[in-house]
Amino acid sequence: MNWTANDFHIILVGGLCAMACALPGTFLLLRRMSMMGDAISHAVLPGLAIAFLISGSRANIWMFLGAAIAGILTALFTQWITRFGKVERGAAMGIVFTTLFAIGLVLIRKAADHVDLDAACVLYGALEYTPLNMVTLFENETSFFAVPRAALVIGATLLFNVLIIALFYKEFKLAAFDPGLAHTLGFRPQFMHYLLMTMVAVTTVAAFEAVGSIIVIAMLIVPPATAFLLTRNLPTLIIVSLIVAVLSAILGQIASHIPPLLGLPDTTSSGMIATTAGFLFLLAWLFGPEGLIKKQSKQLEIPHFD
Amino acid sequence: MTWELLSETLRLEHYNTRLVVFGVAFLGATAGLVGSFLLLRKQSLLGDALSHATLPGIGIAFAVMAAMGLSGKSLPGLLIGATITGLLGVLLVLAIRKTTRLKDDAAMGIVLSVFFGLGVAILKMVERIPGQSAAGLDGFIYGKTASMIWSDFVLIAIILLITIIVTIAILKELTLLCFDADFSSAQGWPTLWLDIILMALVTAVTVIGLQAVGLILVIAFLITPPTAARFWTNRLGWMLFLSATIGAISGWLGVSISALYSNLPAGAIIVIAAAIIFLFSMIFGTARGVLPRYFRHLQLQRKVGRQHLLRSTYEILENTQNGEPLKNLPISMDLLRKHRYWGKGELPRLIRQGRSEDHVERQPSGELRLSESGFGEASRITRNHRLWELYLIKYADIAPTHVDRDADMVEHLLGAEIVHQLEAELDLSKPTIDSPHAIEPTEHELQTRPTTKIPPP
């Protein structure tokens, strides 16, 4: 196995990123809005493109801002269409993010005409193919600074998420389980909703550059869902989903070394991390306390009651 | 852009433009049709999960075909692979939803992200298979509309035909499934199989759409046209027709515009065209659009307000006079203000409205008086209101203290015909009946009540 220091860096960044995503993901899951992460991560494209057109360079604070604003707008537009048009939330979300994504594609194509912009860089780099950039980021020892920077950005995001959730834990909990009660008690579930959306948008965008959207979407949804099958207690849910997130990063990175051992070509870390998260979910689904296997044996037990 | 180019594009003079326009329009129509059922089944985002789940299938199919010594990029092979993992993904969504406490959104999200991750991992491996160029496989992610060829077109046309036939064949069952799945399964319909047939149709559309508009944008084709159509009608048949038409029109618009301006990705323009149609429908749609709904709301508010004003005036007349018949006297604003609760600025607004409708008139003294038609209307409204109260108390077993609120609402909603029926049922012959739970006249009203019979004005 070709295990190097790069792997530890990947695990470090991937693990931090997974935890940063799993935190807001837990509350998304409880509010039945898991698909929001998917929607936001697609919809940031026009934000990236506009920020690039204005500032003329990639990977700076403007890109981050543009993407974060686009992310929050996604949540806002979805809310408006749901409320004023009385459209089901899933459909509203689908319309908003596909439209924003399409606008992003057009903008990038147009931008490539006038500005010296590598369209594929934004398109693939920022969306599906970021992990390719990430591996080179770590391979080269001279650009040592690149490694801590990605980890720093993600680490800061994780810290931001931990702080927000620690500060508003009670409010988030109430808004997640009973928005009606939260409203009557004066906790303003609408505000909590947009705070959560901001968290998701910021996390998505911050994690983009380093790891690509695949890990972001997967880590927003899969670890909380896995934990959800294992516990019914909120603090435990959060902790277990963090553990699942870190495990996915570690095991995923190890798994990405398996294909070459079997004589197959190399693959990407982020794809494998997402796949591993799915595998962990499968385990919980089958063997968890409420898993399929337990259910099966319970059903067999029933005849003994009489 | 020149006129020549415009007319060339609009008249579909080029074989290639013609092919792509018809292909994409057919695709839009099919997606609009199938998407309508998805929307009504509240499963719109399933297309999202499904389209992402096709990616590993494409990668695996490429690898398998390459291993068999064929060209890895044979389209039918890739599409078969996409269909298999797409269906697998959808079945997993159904299974997760059925066997765990997780809800739709989480089930879809898990399948979407894990399959997509797996797909990217597999594509990455496939790219490095020696002797095979996998370049262009990622075209499935963003689509390559302009490169549509005759065989693609035929494939789309066949899928459209099959979709229409299946939809017509099981329209009744699908309708039942969409509007009341529980009832449908209680009636003994195989809901699981109906769901699977629906998903198979969605899969077919998604897979065909993959290479035309790409993995992300095909989702829009499934969601946007039906949602736009829903604003215009409450009837399923119309909705299906409209949704298919909107899908076809946005496809045609998108392709034409991207043919006119170079360097515009057709897939994206199609989605934007559909989104513009959606926005227009959301604002102006006659059945559920924002503006029509707002106007209907205003109308109802006017009606309710008018009834409140007239009934209050009538009740004050009753309270301030003793003896029949009731005379239409002017009443002071003060009495009216204290008779019931009025919202801020509501009373002046209602009086303005009443004057414009010629129901009330201002006396020079500042007092308010019902007009001839207003008096008749007020008497009718008051009578209807009391009929309802009586009906609710006698037949619906509602505590008298709770009646008034309900009476208000029902009275505003029901027409004269039902009221006549009620009247007959209750066997009432008096032109006006006493309130079954009369509110005591206010102190003010009692003070104004004369001790002797007042002379006619």
Contacts between the chains, C-beta under 8 A, distances in Angstrom:
chain1	res1	chain2	res2	distance
A	29	B	102	8.0
A	29	B	106	5.6
A	32	B	103	5.1
A	32	B	104	7.8
A	32	B	105	5.3
A	32	B	106	7.6
A	33	B	105	6.3
A	34	B	105	4.4
A	34	B	106	4.6
A	34	B	108	7.6
A	34	B	109	4.0
A	35	B	45	5.4
A	35	B	48	7.1
A	35	B	105	4.9
A	35	B	108	6.2
A	35	B	109	5.5
A	35	B	112	8.0
A	37	B	109	7.2
A	38	B	48	6.8
A	38	B	109	6.3
A	38	B	112	6.1
A	38	B	113	7.2
A	42	B	216	6.2
A	81	B	282	7.0
A	84	B	282	7.6
A	84	B	290	5.3
A	85	B	231	7.2
A	85	B	282	4.6
A	85	B	288	7.5
A	85	B	290	6.5
A	86	B	288	6.3
A	87	B	227	5.7
A	87	B	230	7.6
A	87	B	282	7.8
A	88	B	39	7.2
A	88	B	42	5.3
A	88	B	44	6.8
A	90	B	42	6.7
A	90	B	43	7.4
A	90	B	44	4.7
A	90	B	45	4.3
A	90	B	104	7.7
A	90	B	105	7.2
A	91	B	39	5.6
A	91	B	44	4.0
A	91	B	45	7.7
A	91	B	223	5.4
A	91	B	226	7.9
A	91	B	227	5.0
A	92	B	227	7.8
A	93	B	45	6.8
A	94	B	44	5.2
A	94	B	45	5.6
A	94	B	47	7.5
A	94	B	48	6.3
A	94	B	219	5.8
A	94	B	220	7.1
A	94	B	222	7.9
A	94	B	223	4.0
A	94	B	224	7.7
A	95	B	220	7.0
A	95	B	223	5.7
A	95	B	224	5.2
A	95	B	227	6.2
A	95	B	275	6.5
A	95	B	278	6.0
A	98	B	216	6.4
A	98	B	217	6.1
A	98	B	219	5.3
A	98	B	220	3.5
A	98	B	223	7.1
A	98	B	224	7.2
A	98	B	271	5.4
A	98	B	275	7.8
A	99	B	220	6.9
A	99	B	224	7.8
A	99	B	271	6.0
A	99	B	272	6.5
A	99	B	275	4.0
A	101	B	216	5.5
A	101	B	217	7.3
A	101	B	268	7.9
A	101	B	271	7.7
A	102	B	217	6.2
A	102	B	220	7.1
A	102	B	267	7.3
A	102	B	268	3.8
A	102	B	269	7.5
A	102	B	270	7.9
A	102	B	271	3.8
A	102	B	272	5.2
A	102	B	275	7.5
A	103	B	268	7.4
A	103	B	272	6.5
A	105	B	142	7.1
A	105	B	265	5.3
A	105	B	267	7.5
A	105	B	268	4.1
A	106	B	264	6.3
A	106	B	265	6.5
A	106	B	268	4.9
A	106	B	269	7.0
A	106	B	272	7.1
A	109	B	263	5.8
A	109	B	264	6.7
A	109	B	265	5.6
A	109	B	268	7.8
A	110	B	263	7.1
A	110	B	264	7.9
A	113	B	263	6.3
A	123	B	142	7.6
A	124	B	138	7.7
A	128	B	120	6.3
A	128	B	138	7.4
A	128	B	141	6.3
A	131	B	120	7.8
A	214	B	113	7.0
A	214	B	116	6.1
A	214	B	117	4.8
A	214	B	120	5.7
A	215	B	117	7.6
A	217	B	109	7.4
A	217	B	112	7.1
A	217	B	113	4.3
A	217	B	116	7.4
A	218	B	113	3.7
A	218	B	114	6.3
A	218	B	116	8.0
A	218	B	117	5.5
A	220	B	109	7.6
A	220	B	113	7.9
A	221	B	106	6.3
A	221	B	109	3.7
A	221	B	110	5.7
A	221	B	113	5.7
A	222	B	109	7.8
A	222	B	110	5.5
A	222	B	113	6.3
A	222	B	114	6.5
A	224	B	106	7.9
A	225	B	102	5.7
A	225	B	106	4.8
A	225	B	109	7.4
A	225	B	110	5.5
A	228	B	101	6.9
A	228	B	102	6.2
A	228	B	106	7.4
A	229	B	100	5.9
A	229	B	101	7.5
A	229	B	102	7.3
A	256	B	121	7.7
A	259	B	125	6.0
A	264	B	125	5.8
A	265	B	124	7.8
A	265	B	125	4.6
A	265	B	126	7.7
A	265	B	127	7.6
A	265	B	128	3.5
A	265	B	129	6.5
A	266	B	124	7.1
A	266	B	125	7.0
A	266	B	128	6.3
A	267	B	121	4.6
A	267	B	122	7.5
A	267	B	124	4.8
A	267	B	125	4.8
A	268	B	120	6.1
A	268	B	121	5.6
A	268	B	124	4.7
A	270	B	117	6.9
A	270	B	120	7.2
A	271	B	117	4.7
A	271	B	118	6.6
A	271	B	119	7.5
A	271	B	120	4.0
A	271	B	121	2.9
A	271	B	122	7.7
A	271	B	124	6.4
A	272	B	117	7.5
A	272	B	121	5.3
A	273	B	117	7.2
A	274	B	113	5.8
A	274	B	114	5.8
A	274	B	116	7.1
A	274	B	117	2.4
A	274	B	118	7.1
A	274	B	120	7.9
A	274	B	121	7.9
A	275	B	114	6.2
A	275	B	117	5.1
A	275	B	118	4.7
A	275	B	121	6.0
A	277	B	113	7.8
A	277	B	114	6.6
A	277	B	117	7.7
A	278	B	110	6.8
A	278	B	113	7.7
A	278	B	114	3.0
A	278	B	115	7.8
A	278	B	117	7.2
A	278	B	118	7.2
A	281	B	110	6.0
A	281	B	114	7.3
A	285	B	96	7.1
A	285	B	99	7.6
A	285	B	100	6.5
A	290	B	100	7.1
A	290	B	101	7.1
A	292	B	99	6.0
A	295	B	99	7.1
